[in-house]
Amino acid sequence: MSLFTRSTPADYVAERTGRRTSNRRVSRDSAMRHSVVWACLHLRADLISTMPWNGFRQINGINVESNLPKFFAGPSDRVDFQEWMYNTQTDLDSAGNTVGLITARDGAGRASQIELFPEDELSIKMRGSKIIEYRVGGEVFKGDAIKNIWHERQFTRSGMQIGLSPIAHAALSLSTYLSAQEFAADWFAGGGVPTAHLKNEGKTLNPEESQVVKSRFKASVSTGDVFVSGKDWTYSKIAATASESAFIESMESTGPEVCRFLGVPADMVDVSTGSGRKSLTYANITQRNLQLLIINLNPPIRRRENTFSRELLPSPRVVKANRGALLEMDLKSRYEAHKIAIDSRWLAPSEVRQIEDREPFTPAQIAEFSTLFSSKQSPAKEASA
């Protein structure tokens, strides 16, 4: 009988070994044991948390760069801004919410420091569609105290002030994987030894004798002890059949599903999409990262930009993440883009050098260009043009 005719791999282990493994509820902690879950959350949080952030003041519809508020230098006494962003993005992507306590405010009353709550210790109570209480461990925040709570949401639904958890919605796929993982551990740890043949070459055993030998053998094997027999006994270990080993397919099949729940292309975390599916190819790294940025990362980044701008800065000031940082990994493509910008008079050479963290051309450098490339227009003349 195939593994998949049973309700879970745990049922299969129970049938084969006479003991049932636990069928635990899938939590964020247990889900992180799935390598694909870990990789997806790590990739998204890593990329978003390491993006540079810039402040702007909107003047006549144009964003003029300005200083960032103190929050972006040190949002917490415990962690810096990058780590704070990593923690909050992991919470948003796995639980749909990130919650903290506002411990300091600026002169205008806006949050300048936020200490995050452990997501696993947090509970939220609602009445209708309104949040009336936050509870963290034994500490309760309700009434006016809720004004000191920082709460970002992701994956919301109409009429709800709480984000939905992708881990909870992926529980069926994850429970299949975790149950199969548990099955594998039991199988190879000794309790789930594959079917074997213990044969006496010297005589034929009656049912009572067979049962006694079988009981003695199982008692020794289940505890890892030594089984002692005479010269007439032979033990043949029979490998698991393909249907009995189908738990491997069960573990592999959850990878693409988890990627879809967590918003990461499967190939970005080394998950096979199957031989029957069309593979994607990209001309360069920039194109691959651009696809990831536009489809998967840009929406959560835009929501966080709006939240920070609305809650942490006075209007008309805004903050924006520098998405270009994700696309700077391909040196050739970046330099080609700079050349196009200069040739089309969109950027001056001095601006490009500033982008690349280089000082303006010195008189000696301009003279060298004029000497080596006398047939071409010098950088100084190009800049003036």
Residue pairs with C-beta under 8 A, 6 or more apart in sequence:
1 243
2 243
2 246
3 9
3 12
3 243
3 244
3 246
3 247
3 250
4 246
4 250
6 12
6 15
8 23
8 175
8 176
8 179
9 176
9 179
9 180
9 182
9 183
9 247
9 250
10 20
10 21
10 22
10 23
10 179
10 182
10 183
11 20
12 183
12 244
12 247
13 19
13 20
13 21
13 182
13 183
13 186
13 187
13 192
14 20
14 21
16 192
17 186
17 191
17 192
19 191
21 179
21 182
21 183
21 186
22 182
23 175
23 179
24 30
24 178
25 171
26 167
26 168
26 170
26 171
26 174
26 175
26 178
27 120
27 167
28 94
28 95
28 119
28 120
28 165
28 167
29 120
30 174
30 178
31 37
31 94
31 167
31 170
31 174
32 38
32 41
33 178
33 181
34 174
34 177
34 178
34 254
34 258
36 254
36 255
36 258
36 259
36 269
36 271
37 94
37 167
37 174
37 258
37 262
39 264
39 269
39 270
40 93
40 258
40 259
40 262
40 263
40 264
40 269
41 90
41 93
41 94
41 262
43 264
43 268
43 269
44 89
44 93
44 262
44 263
44 264
44 296
44 297
44 300
45 85
45 86
45 87
45 89
45 90
45 93
46 86
47 292
47 297
47 326
48 85
48 89
48 297
48 300
48 301
48 304
48 321
49 82
49 83
49 85
49 86
49 89
50 82
50 325
51 301
51 321
51 322
51 323
51 325
51 326
52 321
52 322
52 325
53 68
53 72
53 81
53 319
53 320
53 321
53 322
54 65
54 68
54 319
54 320
54 322
55 65
55 66
55 67
55 68
55 69
55 72
55 313
55 317
55 318
55 319
56 63
56 64
56 65
56 66
56 317
56 318
56 319
56 320
57 63
57 64
57 66
57 316
57 317
58 64
58 316
58 317
58 318
59 316
63 318
63 320
66 317
68 319
69 106
69 110
69 112
69 312
69 313
70 106
70 112
71 81
71 111
71 112
71 113
71 114
71 312
72 81
72 319
73 81
74 80
74 81
74 113
75 81
75 84
75 113
75 114
76 84
76 113
76 114
76 115
76 116
77 103
77 113
77 115
78 115
79 87
84 114
84 116
87 98
87 116
88 98
88 116
88 152
89 98
89 300
91 97
91 98
91 116
91 119
92 98
92 152
92 153
92 154
92 163
92 300
93 154
93 166
93 262
93 263
93 300
94 119
94 165
94 166
94 167
94 262
95 119
95 163
95 165
95 167
96 153
96 154
96 155
96 156
96 162
96 163
96 164
96 165
96 166
97 119
97 122
97 124
97 151
97 152
97 153
97 154
97 162
97 163
97 165
98 116
98 119
98 151
98 152
99 116
99 117
99 119
99 122
99 124
99 134
99 136
99 149
99 150
99 151
99 152
100 114
100 115
100 116
100 117
100 149
100 150
101 114
101 115
101 117
101 141
101 148
101 149
101 150
102 111
102 113
102 114
102 148
102 149
102 150
103 113
103 114
103 115
104 111
104 112
104 113
105 111
105 112
106 112
108 314
110 311
110 312
110 313
110 314
111 150
111 311
111 312
114 150
117 136
118 136
121 136
121 137
122 134
122 135
122 136
123 134
123 135
123 136
124 131
124 133
124 134
124 135
124 162
125 131
125 132
125 133
125 134
125 135
126 132
126 161
126 162
129 159
129 160
129 161
130 161
131 146
131 151
131 161
131 162
132 142
132 146
133 140
133 141
133 142
133 146
134 140
134 141
134 142
134 146
134 149
134 151
135 141
141 148
141 149
151 161
152 304
152 307
153 161
153 162
153 163
154 163
154 300
154 303
155 163
155 164
155 165
155 166
156 162
156 163
156 164
157 164
166 261
166 262
167 174
169 261
170 257
170 258
170 261
170 262
173 254
173 257
173 258
173 261
174 254
174 258
176 250
176 254
177 250
177 251
177 254
180 247
180 248
180 250
180 251
181 251
183 192
183 247
184 247
184 248
184 251
186 192
187 193
187 194
187 240
190 221
190 222
190 224
191 222
193 221
194 237
194 238
194 239
194 240
194 244
195 238
195 240
196 235
196 236
196 237
196 238
197 235
197 236
197 238
198 213
198 214
198 217
198 233
198 234
198 235
198 236
199 233
199 234
199 235
199 236
200 213
200 232
200 233
201 232
201 233
201 234
202 232
203 232
205 213
216 227
217 227
219 225
220 226
220 227
221 227
252 272
255 266
255 271
255 272
256 266
256 271
256 273
256 274
259 265
259 266
259 269
259 271
263 296
264 292
264 296
265 291
265 292
265 296
266 272
266 273
267 273
267 279
267 280
268 292
273 279
282 288
282 291
284 330
284 332
284 333
285 329
285 330
285 333
286 327
286 329
286 330
286 333
286 334
289 326
289 327
289 329
290 327
292 326
293 323
293 326
293 327
297 326
298 323
301 321
301 323
304 321
305 318
305 319
305 320
305 321
308 319
309 317
309 318
309 319
312 319
313 319
327 333
327 334
328 334
338 347
338 352
338 355
338 356
340 346
341 347
341 352
342 348
342 349
342 352
342 382
345 385
348 383
349 361
349 379
349 382
349 383
350 360
350 361
350 383
353 359
353 360
353 361
354 360
361 369
361 379
361 380
366 378
366 379
366 380
369 378
369 379
370 378
377 385
